Amino acid sequence: MIERLLEMAFSGTIGNFTYDRVKSLLNTPKDDKDLESEKEEPSLDPDIKDKFGSNIIYKNNYRTFDIVHDLYDIVGLIKSPMVHIVIEDQPSSAWHLPLVVVEDTASREWYVFSKGRMAFEGSGGGLANSKELLRYLINNRIRFSGWVLDYVNSEKLSQGCLTWPALRDQCLPLISYNKNQFFTKYVVEVFGELSSPNR
């Protein structure tokens, strides 16, 4: 009789029932939480293309450019350039990263240059690229302005998801942005110093 029960326990419907029973006994609350965290929650944002943990890739609707390799060529092609330096309100890395929008004030055409190459904080390549850009703009008498945009929209703009005209009115002037003393000291003041023609 015992042999028959053992045989039934490992085969057929009773075997499946036994397996499910053993599995439920071995599962701990921690395992359930791990399974729940592994499930990707559906996004409420229709602009999201892919999500890998905290990294989000947005749907790109147009091409964005590289500040270091493309900006000077594009500025040279525009009749009446205005350069907008748009800084994220929350740091996406160690720093609050800026992106650049070059706009022709005559034709209203615009071009977006992605984040990742400039910074107004730190002492490395990002700050050096910012200095070089502002020196170029000042020396060539090209108008420019500083703005602050919320992190999500700045990412969407940087990745070519949303357009500059759609987000321009959501930008706050950099000088009037009052986040905290750190942002004022290490972003606003450095931007002001680099923007001075007498530096």
N, C-alpha and C positions, 0 to 999 in steps of 0.2 A: 504494500500500500504506500509506504514512504517513497519507494522508488518511483511509483506512478506519479505522486505529487511533485517530486523533483523534476521528472520529465515534463510535466505540464507547466511547471514554473518557468522553464526555459524554452518553451515553444508555444506558438499560436497566440490566441487572445489572452490567455492567462499570463504568458510570457511578456506580452506588451504591457499588461496591467502591472505586473511585478516590476518591470523596468521603469515604468512611469512612477511607481510608488517609491522605489529606491532613489530615483533621480530627485523627486520632490523632498525626500528626507535629507539628501546630501546638499541641496541648495540652501545657502545661508542668506540672510537679508543683504549681506554685502554683495553677493553674486547678483541678486536682483537689481541692486543699484547700479552695478557695473553694466548690466545688460541695458538698463534704461538710459545710461549716459552714452552708450555706444550708438543707440538709435538716434538718427539725425532728425531733429525737430523740423517740421516743414516751415519754410521761411515765409514770413508775412510780406516780405519785400520782393515785388515782382522783378526788380532790377538785378537780383542776384543770379549769377550764372552758375557758379560753383562755390562750395564752402568747404574749407579744409581746416577744421578747428577754428582758430581765431582769424585765419586768413580767408578773405572773401574776394572772389573774382567777380566783377560786375560785367554785365553785357556791354560790350564795346560797340557803340553805334558809329564811331568815326575814329580816325587815326589820331593818336597823340604823338608828340615829338620829344626828342631828347634835348635838354637845355644845353648841354656841352657841345653836341655835334651839329644841331640843327638851328638853334636860335639866331645866331648871327646872320646866317644865310636868309632866313625868313624875314627878319627885321629889315634887311637890305632890300627886299623885294616890295616892301609896303611903303606907300606914299606918305602916309601920315600916322606913324606908329604910336601907340600908347601901350605901355607895358604894365600889366597888373601882376603884382606879386601877392599871391593868396596863400596865407599860412593857416594850417589846421589849428583848431582851438584845443585839441587834445593831442599829446604826442603819440605818433604811431610807432616811433622807435625811441631812442634815448632823447630825441629832440622833436620839436614842433616843425614838421617838414613843410616847406613851401612848394607850391607849383607856380608856374608862370603862364599867363595868358597874354598873347600879343594880339592887339586889336587895331584895325585900321579905322581911325575916327572918321575918315571920309566915306569909305565903302561899307563899313560895319562888319567886314569879314574878321574872323578871329581864329587863332590857333592856340591849342593847349599843349603845354610842355609838362610832362609828368613829374611827380615827386621823386625824391631819392637822390638827387645830385646836389641840392643846396641845403644850407642850414644857417641860422643866425646864432646858433649856440655852439659850444665846443671850440675846438682849435684845429680841426683837420681839414680834409678836402672839401666838405660841404661849405664851410665858412669861406675857404679860399675861392670856391666857385661863386659864392654870393658877392664877395668883394670884387672879383673880376667883372661880373655882370653889372654891378652898380657903377663901377669905374667906367665901363664901356658906355652905359647909358648917359652918365654925366658928361663924359668927354664928347659924345656925339649929340648932346642936347636933345636927347629923346626923353619925352615925359614918361614918368612912372608913378605908381601909387602902391601903397601897402594895404592889404585887406586881411580880415580874419573870417574864416568860414568853418562851420561845424564839421567835425571829423568825417562823418558818413558822406555828406555831400562833397567834401573835398576829395574823398576817395573816388566817388562816382565821376567827378570832373576829371580827376587825374587819369582814370582808366578809360575815359571816352564814353561813359555811359550817359551822363546828363550834359546838356549844353551850357555854355557860358551865359547866353541870354536868359536861360531859365533860372540860373543861380545868382546872377549878378546882384539882384535886389536883396538877396539873403546875406550878402557880405557886409561886415561891419568895418568901418575905417580902422586901420591898425592903431593909429595914434589915440583914438577914443576908446579902444577896447580895454576893459578894466577887469582882467581875470584875477590876477594875484601879483604879488611883488616879484616873484620869480620870472613870470612872463614879461612883466614890464622891464625888469632889469636886464634880462638876457636875450630878449627878442626885440622889444620895442626900442630900447635904448641903443642896441647894437645896430638895428636898422637905421635909426636916426643918425648915428655916427657915420655909418658907411654911406649914407645919402648926402652928407654934407659935402659941398663942392670944395671946401677949404681943407679937407683932410689930407 
